[in-house]
Amino acid sequence: MTTVNTTPTPKTGIPSLLTRQQAIENALSGALHHARSGDLHSATGRAIRAASMLKQACAEVREGGAA
Protein backbone atom coordinates (compact mmCIF):
# COMPACT_ATOMS: atom_id res chain seq x y z
CA MET A 1 0.00 0.00 0.00
CA THR A 2 1.16 3.49 -0.80
CA THR A 3 1.89 5.77 2.12
CA VAL A 4 0.88 9.39 1.73
CA ASN A 5 3.00 11.88 3.65
CA THR A 6 0.72 14.62 4.88
CA THR A 7 1.58 17.69 6.86
CA PRO A 8 -0.86 18.16 9.74
CA THR A 9 -2.21 21.56 10.56
CA PRO A 10 -0.60 22.95 13.72
CA LYS A 11 -3.78 23.24 15.81
CA THR A 12 -5.70 20.07 15.06
CA GLY A 13 -3.27 17.52 13.65
CA ILE A 14 -5.64 17.05 10.68
CA PRO A 15 -4.02 17.10 7.22
CA SER A 16 -4.63 20.30 5.28
CA LEU A 17 -7.52 20.33 2.83
CA LEU A 18 -5.20 20.71 -0.14
CA THR A 19 -3.02 17.80 0.96
CA ARG A 20 -6.06 15.62 1.51
CA GLN A 21 -7.51 16.53 -1.89
CA GLN A 22 -4.21 15.66 -3.58
CA ALA A 23 -4.09 12.28 -1.84
CA ILE A 24 -7.66 11.46 -2.89
CA GLU A 25 -7.03 12.54 -6.48
CA ASN A 26 -3.82 10.49 -6.61
CA ALA A 27 -5.64 7.39 -5.36
CA LEU A 28 -8.38 7.85 -7.97
CA SER A 29 -5.82 8.44 -10.70
CA GLY A 30 -3.94 5.32 -9.66
CA ALA A 31 -7.17 3.31 -9.70
CA LEU A 32 -7.92 4.50 -13.23
CA HIS A 33 -4.38 3.70 -14.38
CA HIS A 34 -4.55 0.16 -12.99
CA ALA A 35 -8.04 -0.40 -14.41
CA ARG A 36 -6.91 0.67 -17.89
CA SER A 37 -3.92 -1.66 -17.72
CA GLY A 38 -6.15 -4.59 -16.73
CA ASP A 39 -4.97 -4.91 -13.12
CA LEU A 40 -8.39 -4.90 -11.49
CA HIS A 41 -7.10 -6.11 -8.12
CA SER A 42 -4.85 -3.05 -7.70
CA ALA A 43 -7.49 -0.76 -9.22
CA THR A 44 -10.04 -1.94 -6.68
CA GLY A 45 -7.60 -1.37 -3.82
CA ARG A 46 -6.87 2.19 -4.93
CA ALA A 47 -10.56 2.97 -5.40
CA ILE A 48 -11.36 1.65 -1.93
CA ARG A 49 -8.53 3.74 -0.48
CA ALA A 50 -9.92 6.87 -2.16
CA ALA A 51 -13.42 6.09 -0.85
CA SER A 52 -12.04 5.65 2.67
CA MET A 53 -10.26 9.00 2.52
CA LEU A 54 -13.43 10.69 1.23
CA LYS A 55 -15.48 9.13 4.02
CA GLN A 56 -12.98 10.31 6.63
CA ALA A 57 -12.94 13.84 5.17
CA CYS A 58 -16.75 14.02 5.20
CA ALA A 59 -16.90 12.84 8.80
CA GLU A 60 -14.36 15.46 9.89
CA VAL A 61 -16.21 18.25 8.08
CA ARG A 62 -19.46 17.15 9.74
CA GLU A 63 -17.74 17.34 13.13
CA GLY A 64 -16.25 20.72 12.29
CA GLY A 65 -12.65 19.47 12.36
CA ALA A 66 -11.63 20.52 8.87
CA ALA A 67 -13.95 23.44 8.21
C-alpha positions as CSV (number, residue, x, y, z in Angstrom):
1,M,0.0,0.0,0.0
2,T,1.2,3.5,-0.8
3,T,1.9,5.8,2.1
4,V,0.9,9.4,1.7
5,N,3.0,11.9,3.6
6,T,0.7,14.6,4.9
7,T,1.6,17.7,6.9
8,P,-0.9,18.2,9.7
9,T,-2.2,21.6,10.6
10,P,-0.6,23.0,13.7
11,K,-3.8,23.2,15.8
12,T,-5.7,20.1,15.1
13,G,-3.3,17.5,13.6
14,I,-5.6,17.1,10.7
15,P,-4.0,17.1,7.2
16,S,-4.6,20.3,5.3
17,L,-7.5,20.3,2.8
18,L,-5.2,20.7,-0.1
19,T,-3.0,17.8,1.0
20,R,-6.1,15.6,1.5
21,Q,-7.5,16.5,-1.9
22,Q,-4.2,15.7,-3.6
23,A,-4.1,12.3,-1.8
24,I,-7.7,11.5,-2.9
25,E,-7.0,12.5,-6.5
26,N,-3.8,10.5,-6.6
27,A,-5.6,7.4,-5.4
28,L,-8.4,7.8,-8.0
29,S,-5.8,8.4,-10.7
30,G,-3.9,5.3,-9.7
31,A,-7.2,3.3,-9.7
32,L,-7.9,4.5,-13.2
33,H,-4.4,3.7,-14.4
34,H,-4.5,0.2,-13.0
35,A,-8.0,-0.4,-14.4
36,R,-6.9,0.7,-17.9
37,S,-3.9,-1.7,-17.7
38,G,-6.2,-4.6,-16.7
39,D,-5.0,-4.9,-13.1
40,L,-8.4,-4.9,-11.5
41,H,-7.1,-6.1,-8.1
42,S,-4.9,-3.1,-7.7
43,A,-7.5,-0.8,-9.2
44,T,-10.0,-1.9,-6.7
45,G,-7.6,-1.4,-3.8
46,R,-6.9,2.2,-4.9
47,A,-10.6,3.0,-5.4
48,I,-11.4,1.6,-1.9
49,R,-8.5,3.7,-0.5
50,A,-9.9,6.9,-2.2
51,A,-13.4,6.1,-0.9
52,S,-12.0,5.6,2.7
53,M,-10.3,9.0,2.5
54,L,-13.4,10.7,1.2
55,K,-15.5,9.1,4.0
56,Q,-13.0,10.3,6.6
57,A,-12.9,13.8,5.2
58,C,-16.8,14.0,5.2
59,A,-16.9,12.8,8.8
60,E,-14.4,15.5,9.9
61,V,-16.2,18.3,8.1
62,R,-19.5,17.2,9.7
63,E,-17.7,17.3,13.1
64,G,-16.2,20.7,12.3
65,G,-12.7,19.5,12.4
66,A,-11.6,20.5,8.9
67,A,-13.9,23.4,8.2
